[in-house]
Amino acid sequence: MHQSRDILLSTDCNVVSYQSTDEGALRGWWLGHYRWTSVFTAEDALRGADARDTVIEEEVVVLQALRDDFVRPLWRWRFDLGSPGTWRSVTPELARIDSGGTLLSVMFCVNGTGGCSQEFALRSPDGRWRAVRQTWLNQLPQGYVGRVRHGARIDPHTLEGEAGLYGDDDPNCCPSQRLVFRLRLNGDSLVLLHYALARSDAP
């Protein structure tokens, strides 16, 4: 039996982007995007003492501005970019809601043809977080949810959304219809206001 070893030798972090959300009523928030490169000793001892493994990760962070030019992280996600990695991209977005709170949307897109999923959290003015339930899915006609194979994209600012709606004979690339809809935030739930079907723009 060969003993494995995996010791961190060095880590380097580069800023991919760092941007403010100071637009309209949404102020005091920042979105950071970082790339980490870490070098380890080889996990397999048979490769020799000088062998190295390099792991590249990306990290996205939502930060809140404090006084005196300081910020504090309120949400973060770090993921592997290598071939075993699950995520292709993780994209946070912030929107101000009428009650004065902040809506956090995070779009998770997987590698391959699995599409994307979107999750939401709500931060009240007193700083408390709570998850947002996507009740609107259960309000669609029976069978619609199973035809949304690659997730929906919801604009957190307008709560308008769109998703590909697949038929039984549609190829993975090309749904024959689009589901377009409008939602409303009711407490900690996204509820359905209106939906319609349209022909897909895919060839």
Secondary structure as GFF3:
##gff-version 3
##sequence-region A 1 203
A	DSSP	beta_strand	8	20	.	.	.	ID=ss1
A	DSSP	beta_strand	29	41	.	.	.	ID=ss2
A	DSSP	three_ten_helix	45	47	.	.	.	ID=ss3
A	DSSP	beta_strand	52	65	.	.	.	ID=ss4
A	DSSP	three_ten_helix	67	69	.	.	.	ID=ss5
A	DSSP	beta_strand	71	80	.	.	.	ID=ss6
A	DSSP	beta_strand	87	96	.	.	.	ID=ss7
A	DSSP	beta_strand	102	110	.	.	.	ID=ss8
A	DSSP	beta_strand	116	123	.	.	.	ID=ss9
A	DSSP	beta_strand	129	131	.	.	.	ID=ss10
A	DSSP	alpha_helix	136	139	.	.	.	ID=ss11
A	DSSP	alpha_helix	144	147	.	.	.	ID=ss12
A	DSSP	beta_strand	152	154	.	.	.	ID=ss13
A	DSSP	beta_strand	160	165	.	.	.	ID=ss14
A	DSSP	beta_strand	177	186	.	.	.	ID=ss15
A	DSSP	beta_strand	189	199	.	.	.	ID=ss16
###
